[in-house]
Amino acid sequence: MHKGFIKTAAILGLLSVALGAFAAHALKETISDYAVTIFETGVRYQFYHVFALLAAGILYKEFPNNFIRWSGIFFIAGIILFSGSLYCLTYIKGAVMPGYNWIGAITPIGGLLFILGWLSLFLGLFQNKKQTS
């Protein structure tokens, strides 16, 4: 499982850099500053949690328990819901589609998943420690 988290972190990290570059160069020329700020927040939180997912993957090798496993799952789901909803909201703002602003209501669910990921990571450190000799 730890390799899966590390591979996923690598792909999501790659996407973070690509999306950040897209925002800095192409997006700023086509949409409002407010919409760009929304997009950049999604990229920033995605990138933060790429490192959290990477940590979960590395820690899973030393602490192979369900808390660490769930932390990785929560981080991935949080990125999808938090950052993904902000990317969608940016598109909605850029395309001027006023009836779809409800997508922003998904963002706090992703934030809650991030919190659960960090809590699970913390709790996982107290389970199944390997003995060193």
C-alpha positions in Angstrom: 0.0 0.0 0.0 2.8 2.5 0.8 4.0 2.3 -2.8 0.5 3.2 -4.0 0.4 6.3 -1.9 3.9 7.3 -3.0 3.0 6.8 -6.7 -0.2 8.7 -6.2 1.6 11.6 -4.4 4.1 11.7 -7.3 1.3 12.0 -9.9 -0.7 14.6 -7.8 2.6 16.5 -7.3 3.2 16.6 -11.0 -0.4 17.9 -11.5 0.1 20.5 -8.8 3.1 22.0 -10.6 1.4 21.8 -14.0 -1.8 23.4 -12.7 0.2 26.1 -10.8 2.1 27.0 -14.0 -1.2 27.0 -15.9 -2.7 29.4 -13.4 0.4 31.7 -13.4 0.7 32.0 -17.2 -2.5 31.1 -19.1 -5.4 31.5 -16.6 -4.5 35.0 -15.4 -5.0 36.3 -18.9 -8.5 34.9 -19.3 -10.4 35.1 -16.0 -10.9 37.5 -13.1 -8.4 37.8 -10.3 -11.0 36.4 -7.9 -11.4 33.2 -10.0 -7.6 32.9 -10.2 -7.4 33.2 -6.4 -9.9 30.3 -6.1 -7.8 28.2 -8.5 -4.6 29.0 -6.7 -6.1 28.0 -3.4 -7.0 24.6 -4.8 -3.4 24.1 -6.2 -1.9 25.2 -2.9 -3.9 22.8 -0.8 -3.3 20.0 -3.3 0.4 20.6 -3.1 0.4 20.7 0.7 -1.5 17.4 0.9 0.8 15.8 -1.7 3.5 16.0 1.0 1.1 14.6 3.6 0.2 11.7 1.3 3.9 11.1 0.7 4.5 11.1 4.5 1.6 8.6 4.9 3.2 6.3 2.2 6.6 6.4 3.9 5.2 6.0 7.4 3.1 3.1 6.3 6.2 1.0 5.9 7.2 1.5 9.5 3.6 1.7 11.0 1.5 -0.6 8.8 -1.9 0.0 10.4 -5.4 1.1 9.4 -4.9 4.6 10.8 -2.0 5.3 8.4 -3.8 3.6 5.5 -6.9 5.7 6.2 -4.9 8.9 6.4 -3.7 8.3 2.9 -7.2 7.6 1.7 -8.5 10.7 3.4 -5.7 12.9 1.8 -6.5 11.6 -1.7 -10.3 12.0 -1.2 -9.7 15.5 0.3 -7.6 16.6 -2.7 -10.3 15.4 -5.0 -13.2 17.1 -3.2 -11.4 20.2 -1.9 -9.1 21.1 -4.8 -11.4 19.5 -7.4 -14.4 21.6 -6.3 -12.3 24.8 -6.4 -11.1 23.9 -9.9 -14.7 23.4 -10.9 -15.7 26.6 -9.2 -13.0 28.5 -11.1 -14.4 27.1 -14.4 -17.9 28.2 -13.4 -16.7 31.7 -12.6 -14.7 31.9 -15.8 -17.5 30.7 -17.9 -20.0 32.9 -16.1 -22.4 30.1 -15.2 -24.2 31.6 -12.1 -26.5 28.6 -11.4 -23.6 26.3 -10.4 -22.1 28.1 -7.4 -23.4 25.3 -5.1 -20.2 23.4 -6.1 -18.4 25.5 -3.5 -20.4 23.7 -0.8 -18.3 20.5 -1.6 -15.1 22.3 -0.6 -15.6 22.1 3.2 -16.2 18.3 2.9 -12.8 18.0 1.4 -11.4 20.2 4.2 -12.9 17.8 6.7 -11.3 14.9 5.0 -7.9 16.7 5.2 -8.5 17.1 9.0 -9.4 13.4 9.3 -6.3 12.5 7.3 -4.0 14.4 9.7 -5.8 13.0 12.8 -5.5 9.5 11.4 -1.8 10.0 10.6 -1.2 11.1 14.2 -3.2 8.2 15.7 -1.4 5.7 13.4 2.0 6.6 14.9 0.9 4.9 18.1 -0.1 1.6 16.5 2.0 -1.4 15.6 5.5 0.1 16.0 8.1 -2.2 14.6 10.8 -3.3 17.1 14.3 -2.2 16.3 17.3 -4.3 17.5 
